[in-house]
Amino acid sequence: MSKAQVQLQEPELQAATFGRTRSDHKSEVAEDYVELIADLIEAKGEARVVDLAERLGVTNPTVANTVSRLQKDKLVQSAPYRAIFLTEEGWALARHCRERHRIVLAFLRAIGVSEDVAATDAEGIEHHVSAETLAALARVAEAWPLKDGPAQG
């Protein structure tokens, strides 16, 4: 591609785009933890450091450090050697993340992406999708019958 074919955005717009992506990355870990803590509490009655570490593929000290940050952000409550619990704010974030995940997953399945690939891709996409795009994905996903795959035309 020659230099004449490259179309650059205005610097301010491009900086804002990259800035949003960096911001999304910062909240991604907290969202993953809160969503998993909610899942563990609902499935097992409690969330423990060892369970989070196993399911996230990280070490216990990594989980402990992240949980400490989540406590400072008032998303979780925990004490040493005790289970981890979500605050009301943590539960609200978990519900928001679950809904966003559900919509992205439904969209990917509606357009014919296999279940395993859709589950993996949804986990990444859900953290970076704007409210406008999420609403559009929901409209498309709801227009197609998910149990039979994409609508046949």
C-alpha positions as CSV (number, residue, x, y, z in Angstrom):
1,M,0.0,0.0,0.0
2,S,1.4,3.4,-0.9
3,K,1.5,6.3,1.4
4,A,-1.2,8.1,-0.7
5,Q,-3.7,5.3,0.1
6,V,-3.4,5.5,3.9
7,Q,-6.2,7.6,5.5
8,L,-5.3,8.8,9.0
9,Q,-7.9,10.0,11.4
10,E,-7.6,13.4,13.0
11,P,-5.0,13.1,15.8
12,E,-7.5,14.0,18.5
13,L,-10.0,11.3,17.3
14,Q,-7.2,8.7,17.0
15,A,-5.9,9.6,20.5
16,A,-9.4,9.3,21.9
17,T,-9.8,5.9,20.3
18,F,-6.5,4.6,21.7
19,G,-7.3,6.1,25.1
20,R,-10.7,4.3,25.3
21,T,-8.9,1.0,24.5
22,R,-6.4,1.6,27.3
23,S,-9.2,2.5,29.7
24,D,-11.1,-0.7,28.7
25,H,-8.0,-2.8,29.4
26,K,-7.7,-1.3,32.9
27,S,-11.3,-2.3,33.8
28,E,-11.0,-5.7,32.1
29,V,-9.4,-7.5,35.0
30,A,-11.8,-6.1,37.6
31,E,-14.7,-7.1,35.4
32,D,-13.4,-10.7,34.9
33,Y,-12.8,-11.1,38.6
34,V,-16.2,-9.7,39.6
35,E,-18.1,-11.8,37.1
36,L,-16.2,-15.0,38.1
37,I,-16.7,-14.3,41.8
38,A,-20.5,-14.0,41.2
39,D,-20.5,-17.3,39.3
40,L,-18.6,-19.1,42.0
41,I,-20.9,-17.7,44.7
42,E,-23.9,-18.8,42.8
43,A,-22.5,-22.2,41.9
44,K,-20.6,-23.1,45.2
45,G,-21.9,-20.6,47.8
46,E,-18.5,-18.9,48.1
47,A,-15.6,-17.7,46.1
48,R,-12.1,-18.5,47.3
49,V,-8.7,-17.3,46.2
50,V,-7.7,-20.9,45.2
51,D,-10.8,-21.2,43.0
52,L,-10.2,-17.9,41.3
53,A,-6.5,-18.7,40.7
54,E,-7.4,-22.1,39.2
55,R,-10.1,-20.8,36.9
56,L,-8.2,-17.7,35.8
57,G,-4.9,-19.5,35.3
58,V,-3.0,-17.3,37.7
59,T,-1.2,-17.7,41.0
60,N,-2.8,-17.3,44.5
61,P,-0.7,-14.2,45.2
62,T,-1.9,-12.6,41.9
63,V,-5.5,-13.2,43.0
64,A,-4.8,-11.8,46.5
65,N,-3.3,-8.6,45.0
66,T,-6.2,-8.2,42.6
67,V,-8.8,-8.8,45.4
68,S,-7.0,-6.2,47.5
69,R,-7.4,-3.7,44.6
70,L,-11.1,-4.7,44.2
71,Q,-11.6,-4.1,48.0
72,K,-10.2,-0.6,47.6
73,D,-12.6,0.0,44.7
74,K,-15.4,-1.2,47.0
75,L,-16.4,-4.1,44.7
76,V,-15.6,-7.0,47.1
77,Q,-15.3,-7.7,50.8
78,S,-12.7,-10.2,52.1
79,A,-10.6,-11.1,55.0
80,P,-7.4,-13.2,55.1
81,Y,-8.2,-16.9,54.7
82,R,-11.9,-16.2,54.2
83,A,-14.2,-16.3,51.3
84,I,-14.6,-13.3,48.9
85,F,-18.0,-11.6,48.7
86,L,-19.3,-9.0,46.3
87,T,-20.6,-5.7,47.6
88,E,-23.8,-4.2,46.1
89,E,-21.6,-2.3,43.7
90,G,-19.8,-5.5,42.8
91,W,-23.0,-7.4,42.2
92,A,-24.2,-4.5,39.9
93,L,-21.0,-4.7,37.9
94,A,-21.3,-8.5,37.7
95,R,-24.9,-8.2,36.3
96,H,-23.8,-5.6,33.8
97,C,-20.8,-7.8,32.6
98,R,-23.0,-10.9,32.4
99,E,-25.6,-9.1,30.2
100,R,-22.9,-7.7,28.0
101,H,-21.3,-11.1,27.7
102,R,-24.7,-12.7,26.9
103,I,-25.4,-10.2,24.1
104,V,-22.0,-10.6,22.5
105,L,-22.2,-14.4,22.8
106,A,-25.7,-14.5,21.3
107,F,-24.6,-12.3,18.4
108,L,-21.6,-14.5,17.6
109,R,-23.7,-17.6,17.7
110,A,-26.4,-15.9,15.6
111,I,-23.9,-15.2,12.8
112,G,-22.7,-18.8,12.8
113,V,-19.6,-18.8,15.1
114,S,-19.2,-22.2,16.8
115,E,-20.0,-22.4,20.5
116,D,-16.4,-22.9,21.7
117,V,-15.0,-20.1,19.5
118,A,-17.9,-17.8,20.3
119,A,-17.4,-18.3,24.1
120,T,-13.6,-17.5,23.8
121,D,-14.1,-14.5,21.5
122,A,-17.0,-13.1,23.6
123,E,-14.8,-13.0,26.6
124,G,-12.5,-10.6,24.9
125,I,-15.0,-8.6,22.8
126,E,-17.3,-7.9,25.8
127,H,-14.8,-5.6,27.4
128,H,-14.2,-3.4,24.4
129,V,-17.7,-2.9,22.9
130,S,-19.4,0.5,23.2
131,A,-23.0,0.8,24.4
132,E,-24.1,1.8,20.8
133,T,-22.4,-1.3,19.3
134,L,-23.8,-3.5,22.0
135,A,-27.3,-2.4,21.3
136,A,-26.8,-3.1,17.6
137,L,-25.4,-6.6,18.4
138,A,-28.5,-7.2,20.6
139,R,-30.8,-6.2,17.8
140,V,-29.1,-8.5,15.3
141,A,-28.9,-11.4,17.8
142,E,-32.6,-11.1,18.7
143,A,-33.6,-11.0,15.1
144,W,-32.1,-14.5,14.4
145,P,-33.3,-17.8,15.9
146,L,-30.3,-18.8,18.0
147,K,-31.2,-22.5,18.4
148,D,-31.1,-23.1,14.7
149,G,-28.1,-20.8,14.0
150,P,-28.2,-17.9,11.6
151,A,-31.4,-17.1,9.8
152,Q,-31.6,-18.7,6.4
153,G,-32.5,-16.4,3.6
